Amino acid sequence: MTRHLVVGAGLIGRPVAETLVARGDEVALATRSGTALDGARALTLDASDPVAFAAAATGAQTIFLCTNPPYPEWASQWPPVFSAAIEAAKASGASLVVMGNLYPYGVPSGPMTEHSPERTTEKKGLIRKAGWDAVRAAHERGEIRAVEVRASDYFGPGATGTAHLGEDFFGALRESKTARIVGGADILHSWSYLPDIAATLVAAADHEGEWGRVWHVPSGQPLTRREIARQVDAVYGSHGRVSSYPQWMLRSLGWFSPMMREIHASSYQFVTPFVIDSAETERELGVTATPWDEALRTTAESYRA
């Protein structure tokens, strides 16, 4: 039986683990709190501890790195996690599949492909770029086998917190109120559906072709949030609207809130078209985006309760 270690049980790690369990694989789900999942073995793990990480990965064919610290803690938490994951992959012989994002590309000049230059100058983008650089270097030295799967901003059932298309966005529209957003309401943006992210991670792990590279989650056609709001209103029968936070307000709030400081720092993604191209991934991995209408309706319905 194929064995996997999934690190992180959030909106991405949990469905990855569920997908693997459903097809009959043996899964260990590792979190700081030992999160339980039917059909999986729960492990308590500090992912920054290389010895504990390596022990957890013993016997695994694949490590799925799906954890994600809060924005203000990226600088302190991500480097040791990447280092520990590399050491665990080396010690166990497991392939390493990293859940990533588009931050390393920086401000785009067009659609971002799997081979776009990584030109970020923003702190969080540099942290994620450095992590993948370290993973890829270990792969190129022949020490591990690794890939990174990159998604745009996610949406889907259960998305809360700082998700730009999350519970706050849908909740305001459902009540015919104003959904407050970061960036422009009429800026094209790609949106990655949570089930499609999980499917791409699993497909990347199963792939027998090229490793040591980046894959992009299929995300359909980019849409503005004003257009999405109209579509959500049609689902709810509501009359909501969207309104942007002024950039000066985000910058000012950053003086008092570390989280808002980081949101403002990456708000460039919402003031210029931010579009992901996944044609190569779709062709090579055989994954496709869930039809937009289906994904949006499923997500909107999940917030009715």
N, C-alpha and C positions, 0 to 999 in steps of 0.2 A: 504494500500500500504506500502511495506517495505521501510524504510528510512535509508540512510547511510550518513556518513560524511567522505569524502576523504580529507585528509590533504596532500597537495602537488600536483602540476599539471605538474610535469616533465615527464620523459620518462616512469615512472611506474604509477604514480598517475593518469595521464590523461587516459591511456587505461583502468585502473581499473574503473574510473568513466564512461567512454564510454561503457564498458561492462555492468555495472549496469543499465545505462540509456536505453541501447538497449533491455534489458529484461523487462523493464517497471517499474523498481524501482525508488523511489524518491531519488535524490542525491544532496547533498550540497558539493560543491568543494571549499575548503578553502585554500587560499594562502595569502602571504603578500600583493600582488598587486591586489587581487580580480579577478583572471583570469577567463575569461568567457568560457563556454563550452555549446554548444547547448544541451538543455534538462536538464541541471543542474542549480542549484541555486548558484550563485557566492557569496562567502563570503570573506571578508578581515579579516585575522587572524594572529596575532603573536602567533605562536604555543607554545611559552615559557610562555605565560600568562595564568595561570590556570583558572582564572575567565572567561576570554574571551573564552578559549577552552571549558570549561564546558557549557557556554551559547550556543556555536555553536553546541555542541553535543546533546542538549536537544531534545528529541523525536527520536533520532537515534537508530537503532538497532545495527549498527556496526560502529566503527571508524577504518578507514584504515589509519595507520600512514605511509605515503609514502614520507615524506620530507627527504632531505639529505643535510646538510650544506657542504660547501667546506672543504676539508681536514684540512687546517690550523685552522679552526674554530670549529672543533669537540669538543675540550676540553671545550670551553666556551659555545657552543650552545646546544650540545646534552643533558647534564644532566637536564637543566631546561625543555627541551621539553619532555623528558621521564617523569619527575615529573608531568608536566601539563597534559600529556596524561592519566596518571594513575588517577589523580584527576578528569579529565573529565569523564573517564569511571565509576568511583565511583559515581559521582554526577548524571550522566544520566542513568546508568544501561546498557549502550551500551557495547557490546563485543569489545575488542581491538585486532586488527590484525596488527602486526608490520612487516614492511618490513625490513629484516635484511640481513646479509652477512656472509661469512665464516670466517671472521677475528678472532672471539673468539677461534677458534680451534688452532690457531698458526701454527707452522711448522708441516705439517702432516707426519705421518709415513706410510700412506696407504690411501685408499679411505675414505673420511669423511662421516659417516652416521649421521642420525638424533640423535644418542646417543653417538657420539664421545666425549671424554673428552675435555674440554675447557682449553687449556694450554698456551694460548698466553702470551707473555711478551712484545709485541709491543704496543705502546701507543694507537693507534686507536682501536686495538683489545680489549684492556682493557676497553676502553670507551664503546664500543658496548656491551661487556660482562656485564659491570656494569649496563647498561641500561636494558638489558634483565633480569638480576638478580633481579632488582627492580620490573619489571613488573611481573615476575614469582612469586616473594614473595607476591605481592599483590593478585595474583590469588590464591596462596596456603592459604592465610589468609581468603579467601572467599570474598574479597572486590570487585573483578572484575573477568571477564572471559577473558582470553587472550591467544594468540598464537603468535609465531614468524615464519615467512617464510623466509628461507635463500636461496640466490642464489649465484652462482659463478659470475665471470665477465660477464657483459651483452653485448649483441650485438643485432642489429636490426635496422630497418629504423629509422633515426633521431638521432642515437647515435653519439655524437660529443665530443668535449672537451677532457677529459682525458681517454675516453673509449679506452681500449687496442685493441679492434676490432671496431674502430669507423671510422669516416670520413677520418681522416688522413691516416689510414692504407689502406682503400680501395682506397682512392684518389691516393696515391702513386703508388699502383699496377696498377690501371687503366691507368696511364700515363707511364707504364713500367719503373717506377723509383724504388728507394729503400725505403721500409717502415721501419722506424727506430722503434725498439721495446725495451721494458724493459725485461731483462732476456734472457734466451736461446731460440733460434729459434727451437730447437729440443726437448724441454721439453713438456711433455704431460700436458694439461690443460683442465679443463672443462669450457664450455661456455654456458651461460644461455640466451635463446632467449627472447626478451622483451615480446612478446605476451604470452609466456609460464609462465613468471613471473606473469603477470596480472591474467592469468587463475588460477594459484595456489593460489594466494591471495584470489580470489573470492571463490574458492572451500574450502579453509580453513575456511572462514567465514560461508559458508553454512553447514559445517560438524557438525553433531549432536553427534559425538563420543567424544573422549578424547580431552580436552583442557589443557592449562598450559604446552604446549610442543612446540617443534620445528618441522617444516616441511621443506623439501628440494625441490627446484624447479627441476623437471625432465629436464636433460640437455644433454641427449644422450651420445655418446661415446666421450671421451676426444681426442683432436687433438693437434698436434704441430702447431705453426704458419708457419713453412715452408710448411707443408702439406696444410694448409688453403690457403697460398699464391698461391700454384700450382692450387688449385681448383678455386680461384678467377681469376687467369689468364685465366683459361679455360672459365669462364663466359665472361670475357671482350675481350678475344682474345689478351691479352697483354703478356708482358714478364718482369714482376716485380720481385723483390727479397726482402728478409728481411735481416736486419743487426741489431745486438744488440748494445745498448749503453753500453760501459764498466761500470762496477760497480763503478770504481774509478771516472768516469765522473759524474755519478748520485750523488755520495757522495760529490764531489766538488761543483756541482751546488747547492746542498743543503745549502751551506754556504751563498748563496745570495738569494735563492728563497725558501720561506716556503713551497710552493707546491712541489717543487722538493725534499725537505727534507723529506716530508711525502711519496712521491712516492718511494724514496729510502728505507725508513723504512719498507715499505710493499712489497718490490721487492722480498723478500724470496718466494713469491707465484709463481714466474716465474723462479726460479733457481732450483726448485725441483718439481717433479710431484705433481700437485694440482688437485685432482680428487674428485668430489662429487658423492655420492651414494644416490639415491632417491628411491630405491626399495620400502621402506615402505610407503613413501608418495604416490607413484603411486598406490600401492595396496589399501591403505586406503581412499585416496581422489579420485581415479579414473582419475587422470590427467596423461598425457603422453607428452613427448617432441615432438615438431614438427619435422618431418623428416629433417635431417641435410641438404640435398641437397636443399630442398624447402626453408628452413630458410636462408641458405647462398645466394641462388640465389635472393630471395626477397630482402635481405639486399643489395647485390651488385647492383641490378637494381635501388634501391632507391638513389644511389649515382651517377647515370649516368648524371643527370641534372647539 
